[in-house]
Amino acid sequence: MRLWNKNVEKIFFNKSRDFASHEQLFYKTDEGRYVAYWPKGYNGAKSTLQARNSLIGNYTEKWVKDLLDYILNDEGMHVVQQAQIPAIGITQKSPADIVIATQNKKVLMPDEVKLIFEVKMSLVWNWEYDVETSQIREIGDYRTHQGRPSFTRSDSILKAIGKCIDIRVSSFKASKIPLIVLGNAPLSNGFCKKADYLKTSGIIQGFWSLNPFPLNHGNTRKRSAKKGFIRFNNIDELNMSLDKIFNQELNFFSGMQNPQKLGQIIEMANREKTYEEKGLKFINLLKRS
């Protein structure tokens, strides 16, 4: 199995045509062309495709699940789509897109969850549908159309950040669960700085792009300065990053204390014998302060 590429998008259209018309999948230009996105420079009449958004959302989540199932291949790990973790505010109304857990069930306890993924993926390339031949062909990468796919959409990024922060502040039970936002397009310069800050502060463990070559010609950013954003070139790179996450015992902690109170907490934590005990004591004291 490969990471995201043009063929994955073509398969989406071919599968979707079994239960959706081409009018629901493509925009129709004034010239009568059916396209996935309005081309750059197009100034004609425009419409909105509401049905396609839910279709691509379901497709990308299922694609991520299949990819992770292929990578993990571990009886002790399960990939759950649309999971609920009520104890940390993830309910049926707003489920987690993809969760890696130790139990294969939809409703999970926090200690059963190893990793939460928020999926923000979409169509990256532009496509044209030929009504006469029923053929679909790629007509350009995201630089050639007016759409803003995946990580290039600021509203999509802000929504993902908001959901992750909501999970982080919901309960101390969420403090050990890594949060990753998955996309398939590059992150802008401004958001790379935010991604680095969110990673170093422990709120979100990364924005990961699963599309090695989003451009037909040229290249895109591989990673941000502090690796808040990473673009994976192959499955091995993704697998190594997943292993790194699983092998770390992460703890999120936050607080706002005056220097005197913080000094008291540090002094009390320092009475423990080992570095691990000191760290855990510090976190527990900070939580109770």
C-alpha positions as CSV (number, residue, x, y, z in Angstrom):
1,M,0.0,0.0,0.0
2,R,1.3,3.5,-0.9
3,L,0.7,6.9,0.7
4,W,-1.7,9.5,-0.9
5,N,-1.3,10.0,-4.6
6,K,-3.3,10.8,-7.8
7,N,-4.5,7.2,-8.2
8,V,-6.1,7.3,-4.7
9,E,-8.2,10.4,-5.8
10,K,-9.1,8.7,-9.1
11,I,-10.4,5.7,-7.2
12,F,-12.5,8.0,-5.1
13,F,-14.4,9.3,-8.2
14,N,-14.7,5.8,-9.7
15,K,-16.2,4.4,-6.5
16,S,-18.4,7.4,-5.8
17,R,-20.0,7.2,-9.3
18,D,-21.7,3.9,-8.1
19,F,-24.0,5.9,-5.8
20,A,-23.6,9.6,-6.8
21,S,-24.1,11.4,-10.1
22,H,-21.4,13.3,-11.9
23,E,-23.4,16.5,-11.1
24,Q,-22.9,15.7,-7.4
25,L,-19.2,15.1,-7.8
26,F,-18.1,17.8,-10.3
27,Y,-18.7,21.5,-10.9
28,K,-20.1,22.5,-14.3
29,T,-18.4,25.5,-15.9
30,D,-20.1,27.9,-18.3
31,E,-18.4,26.0,-21.2
32,G,-20.1,22.7,-20.1
33,R,-16.9,21.1,-18.6
34,Y,-17.2,19.0,-15.4
35,V,-14.3,19.7,-13.1
36,A,-13.4,18.8,-9.5
37,Y,-12.3,22.4,-8.7
38,W,-12.9,25.8,-10.5
39,P,-9.7,26.3,-12.6
40,K,-7.5,29.3,-11.9
41,G,-8.7,32.3,-14.0
42,Y,-12.3,31.0,-14.2
43,N,-14.7,33.9,-13.7
44,G,-18.0,32.3,-14.8
45,A,-21.1,31.2,-12.7
46,K,-20.3,29.1,-9.7
47,S,-22.2,26.6,-7.6
48,T,-21.5,24.6,-4.4
49,L,-21.2,20.9,-4.0
50,Q,-22.4,20.0,-0.5
51,A,-22.7,16.2,-1.1
52,R,-19.1,15.7,-2.2
53,N,-17.7,17.0,1.1
54,S,-19.2,14.2,3.2
55,L,-18.2,11.7,0.5
56,I,-14.6,12.7,0.5
57,G,-14.6,12.9,4.3
58,N,-15.8,9.3,4.7
59,Y,-13.4,8.2,1.9
60,T,-10.3,9.8,3.5
61,E,-11.1,8.4,7.0
62,K,-11.6,4.9,5.6
63,W,-8.4,5.3,3.6
64,V,-6.4,6.3,6.7
65,K,-7.9,3.4,8.6
66,D,-6.9,0.9,5.9
67,L,-3.4,2.4,5.8
68,L,-2.9,2.2,9.5
69,D,-4.3,-1.4,9.6
70,Y,-1.7,-2.3,6.9
71,I,1.2,-0.6,8.8
72,L,0.4,-1.8,12.3
73,N,-0.5,-5.4,11.6
74,D,-0.5,-5.9,15.4
75,E,-3.0,-8.0,17.3
76,G,-2.6,-5.7,20.3
77,M,-3.4,-2.5,18.4
78,H,-6.8,-1.7,16.7
79,V,-7.7,1.1,14.4
80,V,-11.1,2.4,15.2
81,Q,-13.0,4.9,12.9
82,Q,-15.5,7.3,14.5
83,A,-14.6,6.3,18.0
84,Q,-16.2,7.7,21.2
85,I,-14.3,8.5,24.4
86,P,-16.9,10.1,26.6
87,A,-14.6,10.6,29.6
88,I,-12.6,13.2,27.6
89,G,-15.5,14.8,25.8
90,I,-15.4,12.8,22.6
91,T,-19.1,11.7,22.2
92,Q,-21.4,10.4,19.5
93,K,-22.1,14.0,18.4
94,S,-18.4,14.7,17.8
95,P,-16.5,11.4,17.6
96,A,-12.8,11.0,16.9
97,D,-12.0,10.5,13.3
98,I,-9.5,7.7,13.8
99,V,-8.2,6.2,17.0
100,I,-5.5,3.6,17.7
101,A,-6.6,1.6,20.7
102,T,-5.9,-1.6,22.7
103,Q,-9.6,-2.6,22.3
104,N,-11.6,-3.0,19.1
105,K,-14.8,-1.2,20.0
106,K,-16.5,2.1,19.3
107,V,-16.8,3.4,22.8
108,L,-13.4,3.5,24.6
109,M,-12.0,4.4,28.0
110,P,-9.0,6.9,27.9
111,D,-6.5,4.3,29.1
112,E,-7.4,2.1,26.1
113,V,-6.5,4.9,23.7
114,K,-2.9,5.1,22.3
115,L,-3.3,7.8,19.7
116,I,-6.0,10.1,18.3
117,F,-6.0,11.3,14.7
118,E,-8.0,14.2,13.4
119,V,-8.3,13.8,9.6
120,K,-8.2,16.9,7.4
121,M,-7.7,15.5,4.0
122,S,-9.3,16.3,0.7
123,L,-8.9,16.2,-3.1
124,V,-5.6,17.8,-4.0
125,W,-5.5,17.6,-7.8
126,N,-8.0,18.9,-10.2
127,W,-10.0,16.4,-12.3
128,E,-12.2,16.6,-15.3
129,Y,-15.1,14.3,-16.2
130,D,-15.9,13.6,-19.9
131,V,-19.6,13.0,-20.2
132,E,-19.4,11.3,-23.6
133,T,-16.7,8.8,-22.6
134,S,-17.4,8.6,-18.8
135,Q,-13.6,9.0,-18.4
136,I,-11.9,11.0,-15.6
137,R,-8.5,12.6,-16.2
138,E,-6.2,14.8,-14.0
139,I,-5.8,18.3,-15.3
140,G,-3.5,20.0,-12.7
141,D,-2.2,20.1,-9.2
142,Y,-3.5,22.5,-6.5
143,R,-1.6,25.5,-8.0
144,T,-3.8,25.3,-11.1
145,H,-7.3,25.5,-9.4
146,Q,-9.1,27.8,-7.0
147,G,-9.7,25.2,-4.3
148,R,-7.8,25.2,-1.0
149,P,-7.3,21.5,-0.1
150,S,-6.5,20.0,3.3
151,F,-3.8,22.0,5.2
152,T,-4.0,24.9,2.8
153,R,-7.4,25.8,4.3
154,S,-7.1,28.1,7.3
155,D,-10.6,27.3,8.5
156,S,-9.9,23.6,8.4
157,I,-6.7,24.0,10.4
158,L,-8.3,26.2,13.0
159,K,-11.2,23.7,13.4
160,A,-8.7,20.9,14.0
161,I,-6.7,23.0,16.5
162,G,-9.9,23.9,18.3
163,K,-11.0,20.3,18.6
164,C,-7.6,19.2,19.9
165,I,-7.5,21.9,22.5
166,D,-11.0,20.9,23.6
167,I,-9.8,17.4,24.1
168,R,-6.7,18.5,26.0
169,V,-8.6,20.7,28.5
170,S,-11.6,18.3,28.9
171,S,-9.9,16.1,31.6
172,F,-6.6,15.1,33.0
173,K,-7.4,11.7,31.6
174,A,-6.5,13.1,28.2
175,S,-3.0,14.1,29.3
176,K,-1.3,10.9,28.2
177,I,-3.0,10.6,24.7
178,P,-1.0,12.0,21.7
179,L,-3.0,14.0,19.2
180,I,-2.1,14.1,15.5
181,V,-3.7,16.1,12.7
182,L,-3.5,14.3,9.3
183,G,-3.5,16.0,5.9
184,N,-2.4,15.6,2.4
185,A,-1.2,19.1,1.4
186,P,1.5,21.4,2.6
187,L,1.2,23.7,5.6
188,S,1.7,27.5,5.0
189,N,4.6,29.4,6.6
190,G,2.3,31.1,9.2
191,F,0.7,27.8,10.3
192,C,4.1,26.0,10.4
193,K,5.1,28.4,13.3
194,K,1.8,27.6,15.0
195,A,2.3,23.9,14.5
196,D,5.8,24.1,16.0
197,Y,4.4,26.0,19.0
198,L,1.5,23.5,19.5
199,K,4.0,20.7,19.4
200,T,6.6,22.1,21.8
201,S,3.8,23.1,24.2
202,G,2.4,19.6,24.1
203,I,-1.1,20.4,22.9
204,I,-0.8,18.7,19.5
205,Q,2.0,16.2,18.6
206,G,2.1,17.1,15.0
207,F,0.5,18.0,11.7
208,W,1.4,15.1,9.3
209,S,1.0,15.2,5.6
210,L,0.6,11.8,4.0
211,N,1.1,13.1,0.4
212,P,4.7,12.8,-0.7
213,F,4.3,14.6,-4.0
214,P,1.4,17.0,-4.0
215,L,2.8,19.0,-7.0
216,N,3.2,17.7,-10.5
217,H,6.5,19.6,-10.8
218,G,8.7,20.9,-8.0
219,N,8.7,20.0,-4.3
220,T,7.2,21.2,-1.1
221,R,8.3,21.6,2.5
222,K,9.5,18.4,4.1
223,R,9.2,19.6,7.7
224,S,8.9,22.8,9.8
225,A,11.8,24.0,12.1
226,K,10.7,22.0,15.2
227,K,8.9,19.2,13.3
228,G,5.4,20.4,14.2
229,F,4.7,19.7,10.5
230,I,6.1,16.7,8.7
231,R,5.6,15.4,5.1
232,F,6.2,11.7,4.8
233,N,7.8,10.4,1.7
234,N,7.0,6.7,2.3
235,I,5.3,4.3,4.6
236,D,8.6,3.5,6.4
237,E,9.0,7.1,7.5
238,L,5.4,7.1,8.8
239,N,5.9,3.9,10.6
240,M,9.1,5.2,12.3
241,S,7.2,8.3,13.6
242,L,4.4,6.1,14.9
243,D,6.9,3.9,16.7
244,K,8.5,6.9,18.3
245,I,5.1,8.1,19.6
246,F,4.2,4.7,21.0
247,N,7.6,4.2,22.7
248,Q,7.4,7.5,24.6
249,E,5.4,7.9,27.8
250,L,4.0,11.4,27.2
251,N,2.4,13.6,29.8
252,F,0.8,16.9,28.9
253,F,1.0,19.5,31.7
254,S,0.1,23.2,31.8
255,G,-0.4,25.8,34.4
256,M,0.0,29.5,35.2
257,Q,1.7,30.0,38.6
258,N,3.8,32.8,40.2
259,P,7.5,32.0,40.6
260,Q,7.2,31.4,44.4
261,K,4.5,28.7,44.0
262,L,6.3,27.1,41.1
263,G,9.5,27.0,43.1
264,Q,7.7,25.2,46.0
265,I,6.4,22.6,43.5
266,I,9.9,22.1,42.1
267,E,11.4,21.7,45.6
268,M,8.8,19.2,46.6
269,A,9.2,17.2,43.4
270,N,13.0,17.2,43.8
271,R,12.7,15.2,47.0
272,E,11.9,12.1,45.0
273,K,14.7,9.7,44.2
274,T,14.7,9.1,40.4
275,Y,14.1,11.4,37.5
276,E,10.9,9.6,36.6
277,E,9.6,9.9,40.1
278,K,10.5,13.6,40.2
279,G,8.8,14.2,36.9
280,L,5.6,12.4,37.9
281,K,5.5,14.2,41.2
282,F,6.0,17.6,39.5
283,I,3.1,16.9,37.1
284,N,0.8,15.7,39.9
285,L,1.5,18.7,42.1
286,L,1.0,21.0,39.2
287,K,-2.4,19.4,38.4
288,R,-3.5,19.9,42.0
289,S,-2.3,23.4,42.4
